[in-house]
Structures are given as structure tokens and as C-alpha cells.
């Protein structure tokens, strides 16, 4: 495979030499620079023995070098495992999440913070003697978030990525040529890479990256942007920015987790723009979208064009032609992949309404996200995760002297006759994944439960 024939060559080659591809802080990178840096790195990586069907793990500093390296490896027909982590986390030992890869590429020196975006950085290539070459046409490996259990290695092929880009391009309102797009989600995350970096690359929009993973940096990156792509935490930060601080903003799209209605309301009141949502999974890519936020939470929009979905027993399923998992022992039976998300389809619009995550069997009509919202409204509750559906369990973070009687009365008051938690577990703080998403696994959450308070019933419920 040559530089001009790999599956994404036209994405890099369709725009003018001096057109701006990306910006971070004061550094601006044109499409011409992008093509030259990618070609130079491809030659350097080939000299290390990397080529067609090589398996390579890339980890380290968020940077332009990270993206140059990704495109260079793809141009060599290598399979890339893209990790979100700093080099010093692993030292000279390979990351444990990479699987049996042949090469490990570290980006940046150990003194660099993995929270900062750097222009360019050192590239260190190590050969791993027990690695194995790629099987099939998978070009990208990412790890699922692990919010409901063990993270899984998910493989995507060129056709899968191109199909997702085509679906995104057919969604009304997504970033357009000439616009500045603040990509606040890391490129190592699914929507940050495909919906942010690759879509901007395909359309000729300019990707703007924050200098660090802080609220202040997010506001600076969004200040002159026409579109902002981020997660609920980013939009909570931006909702607190001064009025008039986002003068060009026409589009705000949240992904990665359910957008709280409060964030939607405050952001709209402050900046005059409704926060839309893009819903998907690492395994499937984007599933549904409401970029303009016309529907608002808890609705996440109708399924994107070209994707087959269905709801079985209240759980959303997506049709895939092959298994997305690389290291699964169970055979793939083809067809429908359960997302484990409880969903209701709105009859008038076909939009999906998220109701929570499934764990167990039982009443699939429960709206777990609504229960979470009611619990978070309690002035002594700092956060909550509700799991269902048999039994429904509320894991509630609080620093006050609450017990299940208090919480049961609160839920009965505001939920009325709607399904409510059968059990309540109290924690000081909700455990989260490395990328900040709340863990939604009963076993993990129970390990974080505080010592029981109140009557003996509380103790049995926390067992």
C-alpha cells in the first residue's frame, strides 16, 4: 500500500496546501504540513519494520504528533490500538490493554502531563517480541469504557469508519467546510476521533484542540468556534462561561454520556444555543443524533441514516455484519448487538429516549435516568447511579447522614407512581472510569459502599 492508495488518503488530499487543518493554542497546521508530516513519519516507522498487518499500540501525549502518527500507520496498512494514556503510566513496560501487539509507540516524554495538548513530541518505537500480526482488515482498535464491566477491545475496519463518516455527513447541521470546530473530546475516544477529527478532515473544517483538559482551556478553545463537540462535563464548564464569550457558536453537540437537563437549560439560557446530542457506542459508532438540540434531553435524536436498529424487551439493538470484539471466546452468531441501553422510541419523531442501563431482568419500563435526576435534586445528594431492572438499585453519593428511609420518601414524593428503587446504597463518591464516566456495575459499586447507617434494613440492602 502506498501513501496515495490507503483508505483515508483522499481525506488528507482533498484540500489545498495552505488551507488550515487544525489549531491548538498559537500553533496552526495546514493540510500541506499534515501531508508532509504524515509522509515523513510513515517513512520513519517503516524503517523500524512496521508495515502491512503490523499491530501497533499508540499511547502518550495528546498532540499533533499523535494524529500524524495515526495517519502514518494507517497509510502503512497497520492495525492501530489507540490508547488514552501518558507514557509514564507504563514506563518501559508495554500498556497492559494493548493485547498481543508487535510494536508499542510512546508519544512524549515522561515529564509531560497527559492532560496537556502539545504541538509535537518525541516518538519512541519499541518492538514487542511476543506480538502477533493482524488478522482480517481491522485498522483501528479502541477499548470500550468498561462502565458495566470489563473493558473490551473493539475492532473497526476501513469500511466501518468510512460508513460512519458517511452517516455523520448525512445528519443535518453537523460542522461544515470553513467552520472552526472545537474538539474537546480526546481523539482516542470514538466520537472525538470520527465525529470530530475525521469529519472535520473530510469536510474541510478546522479542528481546534484545547491546550489542556481543564474548564479554562475548554472555554478558550470554544471562544471563536462555530461548533463545539464535547461531553456533558465540557458543557457544564461552558455553561458557566460569561455571556458573550462564545460569539460565533451555532452548534454544540454532547456525546459520551447522557446530557443532564439542567446543563441543557443553563447553557441555552447563557449562550442562546441548544446543546444537541450524538449517541453511540465504541462497538457501533454513532447510532442517533439531534445536533441542533431541537428535541432536548432525554431524547437523543432519531437513528442516523443507513443504520438498522430495533428495541427488544426495552433494550436497543444495532445490526452489525460481524462481531466488533477482537478477543472474545464466544462465537459471533451475527445480526443484532444489544447495547444494554434501555430505550423508548418516540412515536411522533422516531427519536430514541434513553432510560438507563440494563443489569439483570425485570421491569424494563422503568426510567432509570429520571430516577437519577430526582435523586440528584436532593440537596444532600452529590451524585447517583441507578441500575436495573430487577431489582432496581440506587447507588447514591452523599456526605450527609442519609439513610434509605429518607431517599425512599424523596423518590415517592417526586416519582409518584412511577417505578422507584427497591434498594439504596450509600457512597462517599461514585467510582469512575479513566475517562470520567460513572461506573455502572453492581459489583464494583458495592465495593465502594460506605458502612451502613440507620436501621437493620439498611444493612441488609447494602450486603
ChimeraX attribute file (.defattr): number of C-alpha atoms within 10 A of each C-alpha:
attribute: neighborCount
match mode: 1-to-1
recipient: residues
	/A:1	12
	/A:2	9
	/A:3	19
	/A:4	12
	/A:5	11
	/A:6	15
	/A:7	18
	/A:8	18
	/A:9	16
	/A:10	13
	/A:11	15
	/A:12	20
	/A:13	16
	/A:14	13
	/A:15	18
	/A:16	13
	/A:17	14
	/A:18	11
	/A:19	16
	/A:20	21
	/A:21	26
	/A:22	24
	/A:23	22
	/A:24	20
	/A:25	16
	/A:26	7
	/A:27	10
	/A:28	14
	/A:29	18
	/A:30	17
	/A:31	21
	/A:32	18
	/A:33	17
	/A:34	21
	/A:35	18
	/A:36	12
	/A:37	19
	/A:38	24
	/A:39	19
	/A:40	14
	/A:41	19
	/A:42	24
	/A:43	16
	/A:44	13
	/A:45	19
	/A:46	15
	/A:47	10
	/A:48	13
	/A:49	12
	/A:50	22
	/A:51	19
	/A:52	17
	/A:53	21
	/A:54	22
	/A:55	29
	/A:56	33
	/A:57	25
	/A:58	27
	/A:59	26
	/A:60	27
	/A:61	28
	/A:62	28
	/A:63	22
	/A:64	22
	/A:65	22
	/A:66	27
	/A:67	18
	/A:68	22
	/A:69	24
	/A:70	22
	/A:71	26
	/A:72	24
	/A:73	28
	/A:74	26
	/A:75	23
	/A:76	22
	/A:77	23
	/A:78	24
	/A:79	29
	/A:80	30
	/A:81	26
	/A:82	23
	/A:83	19
	/A:84	19
	/A:85	22
	/A:86	22
	/A:87	26
	/A:88	17
	/A:89	14
	/A:90	15
	/A:91	11
	/A:92	10
	/A:93	12
	/A:94	21
	/A:95	18
	/A:96	8
	/A:97	14
	/A:98	23
	/A:99	18
	/A:100	17
	/A:101	22
	/A:102	22
	/A:103	26
	/A:104	23
	/A:105	24
	/A:106	28
	/A:107	26
	/A:108	25
	/A:109	17
	/A:110	16
	/A:111	9
	/A:112	17
	/A:113	18
	/A:114	24
	/A:115	14
	/A:116	16
	/A:117	21
	/A:118	23
	/A:119	19
	/A:120	15
	/A:121	18
	/A:122	13
	/A:123	17
	/A:124	13
	/A:125	17
	/A:126	16
	/A:127	16
	/A:128	15
	/A:129	10
	/A:130	9
	/A:131	16
	/A:132	16
	/A:133	16
	/A:134	19
	/A:135	11
	/A:136	9
	/A:137	15
	/A:138	22
	/A:139	25
	/A:140	22
	/A:141	26
	/A:142	24
	/A:143	23
	/A:144	19
	/A:145	23
	/A:146	17
	/A:147	18
	/A:148	19
	/A:149	14
	/A:150	11
	/A:151	14
	/A:152	20
	/A:153	21
	/A:154	20
	/A:155	23
	/A:156	23
	/A:157	16
	/A:158	16
	/A:159	13
	/A:160	17
	/A:161	19
	/A:162	15
	/A:163	14
	/A:164	23
	/A:165	18
	/A:166	15
	/A:167	19
	/A:168	24
	/A:169	19
	/A:170	13
	/A:171	16
	/A:172	11
	/A:173	14
	/A:174	20
	/A:175	28
	/A:176	18
	/A:177	12
	/A:178	15
	/A:179	18
	/A:180	27
	/A:181	29
	/A:182	30
	/A:183	27
	/A:184	28
	/A:185	26
	/A:186	20
	/A:187	23
	/A:188	21
	/A:189	21
	/A:190	24
	/A:191	28
	/A:192	21
	/A:193	17
	/A:194	21
	/A:195	26
	/A:196	26
	/A:197	25
	/A:198	22
	/A:199	24
	/A:200	27
	/A:201	23
	/A:202	20
	/A:203	18
	/A:204	25
	/A:205	25
	/A:206	28
	/A:207	27
	/A:208	26
	/A:209	29
	/A:210	25
	/A:211	23
	/A:212	20
	/A:213	17
	/A:214	14
	/A:215	18
	/A:216	14
	/A:217	18
	/A:218	24
	/A:219	24
	/A:220	19
	/A:221	26
	/A:222	27
	/A:223	19
	/A:224	18
	/A:225	24
	/A:226	22
	/A:227	25
	/A:228	30
	/A:229	27
	/A:230	23
	/A:231	22
	/A:232	20
	/A:233	18
	/A:234	19
	/A:235	27
	/A:236	18
	/A:237	17
	/A:238	25
	/A:239	21
	/A:240	15
	/A:241	20
	/A:242	11
	/A:243	13
	/A:244	12
	/A:245	16
	/A:246	23
	/A:247	14
	/A:248	15
	/A:249	20
	/A:250	18
	/A:251	21
	/A:252	26
	/A:253	24
	/A:254	29
	/A:255	24
	/A:256	24
	/A:257	15
	/A:258	20
	/A:259	24
	/A:260	17
	/A:261	14
	/A:262	13
	/A:263	20
	/A:264	22
	/A:265	17
	/A:266	17
	/A:267	23
	/A:268	15
	/A:269	13
	/A:270	17
	/A:271	20
	/A:272	16
	/A:273	18
	/A:274	22
	/A:275	29
	/A:276	25
	/A:277	32
	/A:278	29
	/A:279	25
	/A:280	20
	/A:281	15
	/A:282	21
	/A:283	22
	/A:284	20
	/A:285	22
	/A:286	23
	/A:287	24
	/A:288	24
	/A:289	27
	/A:290	28
	/A:291	25
	/A:292	20
	/A:293	23
	/A:294	14
	/A:295	18
	/A:296	21
	/A:297	22
	/A:298	17
	/A:299	26
	/A:300	28
	/A:301	28
	/A:302	20
	/A:303	22
	/A:304	21
	/A:305	15
	/A:306	12
	/A:307	16
	/A:308	13
	/A:309	18
	/A:310	16
	/A:311	17
	/A:312	11
	/A:313	13
	/A:314	19
	/A:315	20
	/A:316	21
	/A:317	20
	/A:318	17
	/A:319	15
	/A:320	17
	/A:321	11
	/A:322	12
	/A:323	18
	/A:324	21
	/A:325	18
	/A:326	15
	/A:327	11
	/A:328	11
	/A:329	7
	/A:330	6
	/A:331	7
	/A:332	13
	/A:333	10
	/A:334	11
	/A:335	12
	/A:336	17
	/A:337	21
	/A:338	14
	/A:339	18
	/A:340	15
	/A:341	18
	/A:342	27
	/A:343	26
	/A:344	19
	/A:345	18
	/A:346	13
	/A:347	8
	/A:348	6
	/A:349	10
	/A:350	12
	/A:351	20
	/A:352	25
	/A:353	20
	/A:354	23
	/A:355	24
	/A:356	26
	/A:357	24
	/A:358	24
	/A:359	20
	/A:360	13
	/A:361	12
	/A:362	14
	/A:363	15
	/A:364	20
	/A:365	15
	/A:366	20
	/A:367	23
	/A:368	27
	/A:369	21
	/A:370	18
	/A:371	25
	/A:372	22
	/A:373	17
	/A:374	17
	/A:375	26
	/A:376	18
	/A:377	14
	/A:378	14
	/A:379	9
	/A:380	15
	/A:381	19
	/A:382	18
	/A:383	20
	/A:384	25
	/A:385	25
	/A:386	29
	/A:387	25
	/A:388	24
	/A:389	24
	/A:390	15
	/A:391	16
	/A:392	22
	/A:393	21
	/A:394	25
	/A:395	27
	/A:396	28
	/A:397	23
	/A:398	21
	/A:399	13
	/A:400	12
	/A:401	10
	/A:402	15
	/A:403	17
	/A:404	23
	/A:405	13
	/A:406	10
	/A:407	19
	/A:408	16
	/A:409	11
	/A:410	16
	/A:411	20
	/A:412	14
	/A:413	11
	/A:414	13
	/A:415	14
	/A:416	10
	/A:417	9
	/A:418	13
	/A:419	18
	/A:420	22
	/A:421	24
	/A:422	15
	/A:423	19
	/A:424	20
	/A:425	26
	/A:426	29
	/A:427	23
	/A:428	16
	/A:429	18
	/A:430	22
	/A:431	19
	/A:432	15
	/A:433	13
	/A:434	11
	/A:435	13
	/A:436	12
	/A:437	17
	/A:438	20
	/A:439	18
	/A:440	24
	/A:441	19
	/A:442	17
	/A:443	10
	/A:444	15
	/A:445	21
	/A:446	15
	/A:447	12
	/A:448	16
	/A:449	19
	/A:450	15
	/A:451	11
	/A:452	18
	/A:453	15
	/A:454	12
	/A:455	11
	/A:456	9
	/A:457	14
	/A:458	19
	/A:459	14
	/A:460	10
	/A:461	14
	/A:462	18
	/A:463	10
